[in-house]
């Protein structure tokens, strides 16, 4: 479990520090304050294969970037102010903390350096391990090269639920991954929060399609998920990801997307419960006060199992305001804004 | 339910109070003493909600610039001050003891914080002691005797810490239009602007909000 975190020179953050984390962690903040960037920082930090993580964040999520461009012009977007640091200068640091100190053995750094032949490299270090990639080569070479490293043993217990919709093939893969572990029942149970008559889920071949599509059995009838509204699809995405993240980590961006406030409490209940039973550490973001209230309802009585932080940006600096359960209670009971 | 003017909890300068009576009496005091009301009244409805509200405001993204707090000492003035200190300990380092003229505290990067503990930052008691000290027309001793008569006949049920509150409301019950709401009743009462407590409280309000 990640008990604290620091990110430096990453995306919008010159520096952000979170001194206490728990099993379930919620981050609030205004638009463009860096909530998604924080999840991305966690994603790279917790990912077994950093280049795979970077590839995913820069190429799959941000489609305007092309893998045919050189590494320098794509990777610069990860750095503070979209600027590559000069060779040898301090770059990105992602780490956990021991008190106020960075834990070197658990740190990830990403910076640039000049090689023996005067070519500039991207240097990614994790603890004592170091990997170098020429900055002039294509971004896709960087990605291919990463796959050849011997520590490519990505176990898949880190899952990122983006704020936007679901990739069909990806969801199918998640479903198939848990086929032999009787964990599909967790998903079916969670889906009943919205559709009480739902009894089963299957992924079936469809005409004129290469991928399979998700269908639910509702009151004996087969209904495609795509026809069932945003809420149930969001729960499918969140819970299926969570079940796939056993003994690992789940990142959820904009938790409330598609979820009516009346169901959010129950979804948090499932998340708090699975976080324990499947041993998953959860990091979620929101800007909805309904989501905060729903989260609070499950936090009560589980004070040590969760944390809540608001990310603030003032005077060109990021800071975090931590809330204990009693702090949140003070705010909610006096109708005071938390976001 | 608090009326609109008591719900101005979002103001950049805000005064947190325990209840309706508190809001009315302080507003009346300001009017009587010619103090400009350049802050929002925030009726928190009870003492523990006042403490909650301080914490909640300090954690806001958009903190107020000035937070004033008026709380009753009730049965233990020292304990009350410690409650407040405990509630803000992650933000402010407040003096060990409550200053007798009320506290106005400045700390870098934080809202200016003012604390007044009723009646006078030294004695146990509440807002009503403060008010009766100023409303010299109210014959406290006489009303208290009358209440004691009623107590002998077991006609009363108020808690001992609310004696002054009972005296105040008993007085108003005897004036023209019994049962008149407090805010209307107190308008007819003369306050002693020269009382020591009036000077000190006025000084606290002005140094906090100006």
Interface residues (C-beta under 8 A of the other chain):
Chain A: X30 X310 X312 X321 X323 X327 X329 X330 X331 X333 X334 X335 X336 X337 X338 X339
Chain B: X9 X44 X49 X51 X52 X53 X55 X56 X57 X59 X60 X61 X62
